[in-house]
Each structure stands twice: as structure tokens, then as C-alpha cells.
Amino acid sequence: MEMTELDDQDKCEKMRVAQLQFIGKILSLFTHQLNNHLAIIKDSVGFLDDLIKIKGQFKDDISEITNTMIEAEEQIEKATVLSKRLNSFGHRMDNAFSTFSINDILDELLVLASRATIQKRLSFERDFSPDVPPIYSDPSKVHFLLFCLMERFLKRMKAGGCIRVITKAKDQGCTVCFAVEDGICDSEEVWLCSDEVIEYAKSSLGCKTMENNPNSITLFFEGMG
């Protein structure tokens, strides 16, 4: 077996390991966030139960009860959104290749990764073009690549920062850009995957880097045309 084939096998194996770590990371972020919503719902129900036991009737505390019910409904809605995105994320792995919108992939990713922004009070700003063409590719690998790149910004951003996620149609394909206007700092963090694995993932997807600097990166994905 030639050396180049051995190198490719090694890179492929490293990428598979990193992808499993990525799936584990997404699941841990999801369950942590879901547990937060469920805990608030549990507290709200407990509060209502206490009101019933102590007051014996609702009419004197209708505003408190209404506010508590609204909060519980909001948490249920947030938990439902999380579950739907995780369901879509899981079904992306049903087929090695499929046709999909990069906007949908990014929406799933940003919702599922939202827990990673809370501690440092970071936020996402979506700027998705509605006219990006569909692409035919490996959706789970695209998820993986985009998360690895986004993670490098999230871990280097200062508290209160915002990362813009921009999609545009270009040359029968589309571009994805992660951009941070300010708030980037040096970091000694350990990344989910190495530069070597990222480059191998881009190569296997036929994805090209259009721009790459400390504050932004832009990728190009071929469309179906």
C-alpha cells in the first residue's frame, strides 16, 4: 500500500473519531439545555401546587397563576424546538448523501449549540439568504465541519460577543461565513479537531475556503447545478 493511501486512511480515521466526539458534544449540549427547561417547568408546577394547598382557591392569585402558566408554556415551546432540531440532526445521518439547504443545516446547528453560548453571554446573528440553491452532499459531515469551524470562534470570543452567520448564493452554489466584528482574543483551548482533520473534511466534501482571517471565515459549497 502506498504512503498516500496510508495517510488518507489515517486522516479518515481521525475524522471519524472527531465526528463521534462532535455527536457526543451536541448530545451533551442538548441534554443540558433540555434539563434546564424541564427544571423550570417542574418548579412552575410546584409553585402552582403550593398556591393551591396554601390559598385553597385561585381567584385571589390569578395573576401569579397566569404568569406561571405562561412561563411554563414558553419553556415547553423551547424544549419542543430543541427536540425537533435534534430529531432533524439525527435523521441527517440516515443517508450518506442527500439534497438539503445549507440554511436548514445551520439552523439546526445554531439551535443545538446554543448552550455553548450561555456561559459567556454570546449570541448568534442569522443572516441567511432565502435564495441559496440546494446542495447534494454528506449532511452529517457538513454539520461536523461547520461546528468545528464555529467552535474556534466561540472559544476565542470575549463575553457578550456576537457571531454573524451569513449565507449567500454564488456561482450556482452557496457560501457560508462566520464573522465576528470584535471580541476575539487569544486562546489556549483544545479544539474538537485538528487543522489536518478540518482540511481533510473540506477536501472530501469538495468545499473551498474563500476567505480565512482571525475574525472570519467563508466557505463555498457547490450547488446541484
BELNOR-V245354 format. One record per run of one state. SS is the DSSP state (a for helix, b for strand, c for the rest). FROM is the first residue (numbers start at 1). TO is the last residue. If there is no record, write none. Layout:
# BELNOR-V245354
ss = (SS/SS)
from = (FROM/FROM)
to = (TO/TO)
This chain:
# BELNOR-V245354
ss = (c/a/c/a/c/b/c/a/c/a/c/b/c/b/c/a/c/b/c/b/c/b/c/b/c/a/c/b/c/b/c)
from = (1/3/56/59/95/98/101/102/113/115/119/123/129/135/138/139/155/157/158/162/171/173/180/184/185/195/206/208/214/216/222)
to = (2/55/58/94/97/100/101/112/114/118/122/128/134/137/138/154/156/157/161/170/172/179/183/184/194/205/207/213/215/221/225)
